[in-house]
Amino acid sequence: MLSLRDNEQIIIEPMYGHDGLQIERVQCFDQTARAPVVEHRRAWSFQITLSGTCQIIYRDRAWTLTPNTIFWHSPLNEPISLRWLPGTGAEAVVVACSARRWNAFVARHPMFYERNAALLSRYPARPVFALQFVAPPLLDCVRRLIALSQGSSAAAPALEPCCAVLLQQIGDLRFVASSACQDHERWQRVERAQERMVACLARPPGLAQIAAELNISLRQLQRDFRAVTGLTPMRYLMLMRLSEANTLLAETALPIAQIARLLGYVSPAHFSAAFRRIYYCSPRQVRESLQKPLDEARL
């Protein structure tokens, strides 16, 4: 059952729920700025950002979630605020574990505890927060899970093994403590720069022009981006373009050449080369891989 927020601008779609494990797909379609969404997250959670940009605020700390990242946190005693970057759509998948399911997860993946002991040892005295980029296989697994959850009832039996694969890939991760931005003016500047960049992904303004509009130097803009997102401005723009392409490949039947044009690539070959560098496969292979589990489920 779909859950709608903010006049249908945010859609929350349950994908899987069983034995203390809840997986939801969150889609944001709003193109205008709005107040943050307040959530109470009292479970161990992983938020995997597929497209768009989301800022999570807890107390006086803020994390910027860009495409292809995973944000891990422990149960929180206080609410968090989520702000989605206006001017573009966004998509994320949230994996939440009850206390019992979390203990089962750690027991099943002992290397996860060993790799992340430095973070876990702080809990419950301090909440756990970690943000990092993820490899293409995990992103591909999430896309497959979305495709299966939207398929016919014949695809339902395939959800369980797909969820198991996703948990295994999360269990293989090594997180490092992520530094949250506490400079309000800095992340406001970066957000304004991001808004200008995503307003027209095909032909965004140059970085020098954006810096001039913000009354800062180009060098300062680059430093701000790295501090807030961990990325250079050009790397961020590339990820926004290609994550949007990945969404269009998964959600539409648009020809690959048309997707390339929509996102400002000079040719399908140039687009495919850029896509392969990030996702380790071609756009055509993405479409085929998402269709395969549905075809197998029908057999």
N, C-alpha and C positions, 0 to 999 in steps of 0.2 A: 504494500500500500504506500502510495506516494505521500510525502509530507511537504506542504507548501509553506513558505515564509515570505514575508514582505511582499504581499500582493503577487505571489507566484514568481518572484524574481529569484528565489532560491528553492531548488527542488532537492529533497532528501529521499533517496530511493533505497529501501532495504534490499540487500542482495543476498544475504545469508544470515541465518540466526539459529544457532543450535548449541546446546551444552556450554553456555557461557561465552560463546564467541559471536560477536555481532559485527557484520561488515556492511557498510552503507556507502552509497555513491552520492556525492554532493555536487550539484551543478548550479552555477550562478550565471544568470543571463542578463542581469541589470547592466545598463550602459551609463548610469549616472551615479554620482557619489551619494552615499547614504550613511546613516549611523551604523556603528559596529554592531555585529550580532553577538549577544552574550550567551555563553554556554556554560553549563556545569558538567565537567568531565571528571567523574569519580571512578574511572577504570583505567587500567594500563592501555594506552592507545598509541597507534601508529597512523599518522596522516600522510598519505602518499599523494603528492600534487602531480597531476598529469598535465594540466595546462593552466594558464593564468597565473596570477600572483596574489598571495594572501598574506596578510600580516596578523600574527598572533601576539596578543598583549596579555601579560600576566603581571599584575602589580605594576612596577615601574620598568619592566623589561619587555622588549619587543623582538620578535624573530620574523624575518621576511622569507616566506616559502615560495620559491620559484619553481618552474617546471622541473620534473625529474628529481625531486627531493623527497626525503622521508623525514618526518618530524616525530620523535618518540618522547612521550612523557609519562610519568607515573600518575596515580590518582591525585587529584588536586582538591584541596580544601576550599579554595576560593574560585570564583568563576573566571573564565578567560573571555577576552573579546577578540572577534575575528573581523578583519576589515579586508574586503576584496577590492582589488584595484579596479576603479571604474574605467570604462572605455573598451573593455574586452570581456569575453566570457571566461569562465574558469571551471575546472573539474578536478575533484579529488576523491579519493577513496579512504575511508576511516575504518581501521580495524581495531576493535575494542574487546578486551578480555576481562571477564569477571576475576575476582581474586582467586577462585578455585581454578579457573581455566588458565590464569597466568602461572600459578604454581605448577600445573600440568605441563605448560609450555616450557618452563625453565627446566623441569625434570626431563622432558623429552629432548631438549637441546642443551645439554650441560656445557657445551663449548660457548654458547651464547653468554651464560653467566660468567664463565671464565674470561672471555674476551672483554666483557663489559663490567667486570667486578668493581673497577674504580668508581663507576657511576652508581652502580646498584648499592654499594656499601654506604652511600650517603643517605639512602632512604631508610626510614621515614623522617629522619631529622631534617632533611632537605629534599624537595621534589627533584625528580630526574627530568632533565631537558636535554635533548640532543637533536641536531639537525645536520643532515649530510646528503650528498648526491648518491643516487642508486644506479646500479648497472642495468643495461637494457633487458636482461632476462627477467628481472623482477617486474619491470614496467610491462613487458609482454605478458607476463602471467596475470597481472591486474587487468589488462585489456581482454584477455581470454575469459576471465571471470565475469567481466561486464557483459561480454557477448553471450555467455552461457546463461546469465541471469535474465537476459532479455529474450532468450529463445523460448521455444515451445516447452510444454511439460516433459517432452522426451529428453530435453537437455538437463533436467533437474538432477538425475543421478550423477551427472558429470561434475556438479558443483562441489561435492564433497572432496573428491581427489584433487580438484583444482585448488580448493582452499588449503588442503594439506601441503601442496607444493608451495603455495604462497607463504605459509607459516615456516616451511623449511628454509626458504630463501631469506626470510626475515631472521630466522634463527642463525643463519650463517654470517650475519652482519657484525661488524665491529664499529661501535659508535665512539665518538670522542665528545667531550663536553663542548657544547657550542656557546660561543660568546654572544649574548644578546646585546642589541644596540640600545643604549640608554641616552643617546644624544637626540633629543626630540627634533631639533632643528635640522640635523643631518638627515634623518630618515624622511622628514617632510620634503626636503630638497630632492631626495632620490625618488620619492613617490611622484612628485611633480614631473621629474624627468621621465619616469616610466610612463606616466599618462601621455606625455607628448610622443613617446616612441611607439606605443601600442595604438594610438589613435589612427595611424595609417601604417600597418606593418609592411605594406608593399613599398611605400616611399616615405619613410620617417624623416624628420628633419635631421640635419647633421649634428654631431655632438657639440661642435663649436657654437652653433646657433642655440642649442638648448642651454649650454653653459652661459651664454650671453643673456638669455631670457631670465636665468636664475641669478644673474649678477655675480657669478663666480667664474673662476678660471677653468679651462678645460682640465687641467691637472687636478684641481679640487674636485671636480665632478667625478673623475676617475677614482680618486681616493675615497670619496663618499660611497660610490657604488661598491667598491671592494669591502668597505667597512660594514655596509648594511646587508649586502647580498652574497658576498664572497666571490663575486663575478666582476669582470670588466663590463662596461656598458655594451660593447659589441658582442660579447659572449651572451649577455642577457638577452639582447635583441635576437640573436640567432636561436636561442632556446625557445623564446616566445614564438618565433616563426615556425620552427620545426614541431613544437608541441601542438600548435594549432593545426599544422599539416597532419600530424598523427591523429588528431581528433576528427578531422575531415575524412581521412582515410577510413576510420573506424565507423563513423556515424553517417556518412553520405555515400552516394554512388558517383560523386563527381569524378570525371576523368583526371588522371594524375597530371596531365599537361595543364588542365585548368586550375588545379590546386597550386601548381608551380607559379602560374601567372598571377593568381590572386595574392600570393605572398611575396611577389616581387622578384622571383628568380628569372634570370634571363632565358633559361631553357629547361626542359625536363631533365636533361642530363646533369646540368649544374645543380638542380634541386635534388636529384637522386644521390649525387656525390655528397652533398652536405648532409642529407638525411642519413646516409650510411655511416658517416663519421660519428654521428651521435647515437644512432640506434643499432648499429652493426648489421643492418639489413636494408634492403631496398624498399621503397614504398609499395611496390607490387607484392613483395613477400609479406608485408604487414597485412595486406588485404587477404592474402591466401591463408595466412596463419590464423586469422580471426574466423574465417569461414570453415576451416578444417574441423575444429571441435564440434561445431553445430552439425556438420555433415556426419561426423562419426556418431553423434548422439542420436541421429535419426535412424541409424542402421539397427 
